[in-house]
Amino acid sequence: DDVEAQRSLLQYGVTLLTAAMEACDSSAPELRSMSRMKIRLLRYLDCLETVLMLFNHCYYREVYREFRDSDIRASACLYAQTGNVDSLQIMFQRHPCFLIPDILLILSSFPESMDINLYSSILDLLFVGKVAPLRADDASETAENILNRSILLTSLGESGGNVSDDGENLFELVTDNVYAHTRDCKSPDPSAVESWLSVRTLEIMNAGQIANTRRFIEATTTGNQLPMSPGRVSMNECLFALIDGMT
């Protein structure tokens, strides 16, 4: 239950594997399994630091174990569902490569009744541009080593492959740094963002959240980096007229 013991044990494992891999011939078949094991330990270290930040540097062993072995995107959606913006900001800071590609799903998880001004910092991440991990790559996490050791053949080969060559879910297996080398690690396409903005506006409106609909439109049409299509401009004008008539 000692967090320092947990951290030291993981770091010791990484050090042992690094030394063992350096001592191996580059063609040794065991390099692949050692690479995968080292990446797993690096993930555990990353997740340990994330959980400590999420819980104000308190260590809860079972919470940590569940988090490190889960799909991090699901945790982010849960925080959005409960309106926990502070924790969600930590998640995006610590694991941007996992979360930015699915930011539309996460934003859709916020309650329609929640004032968008409370999570505008998350909405701004729609326009983050290039997605990059928080820390520098370990030698085992570089694109060259990942390819050479056949760790992520499916994912690195084609967009949409979120499984390893052994059929495991990458979101439960690798680090943010490793996922950064996949073709899926990118911000949402502008056309997808614009389509989502229209759909989300109507979802908030249909939920009866009239004031929130106005705030959402205002927040997503002022100062963002996404040009509006004529269709979205027309829809917003109609909604404003409807809202004004209702209020």
ABEGO torsion letter per residue (X at the ends): XBAAAAAAAAAAAAAAAAAAAAABBAABAAAAAAAAAAAAAAAAAAAAAAAAAAAGGBBBAAAAAAAAABBAAAAAAAAAAAGBAAAAAAAAAABAAAAAAAAAAAAAABBAABBAAAAAAAAAAAAAEBBBBABBBBAAABAAAAAAAGAAAAAAABBGBABBAAGBBAAAABBAAAAAABAABBBBBAAAAAAAAAAAAAAAAAAGBAAAAAAAAAAAABGBABBBBAAAAAAAAAAAAAAAAAX
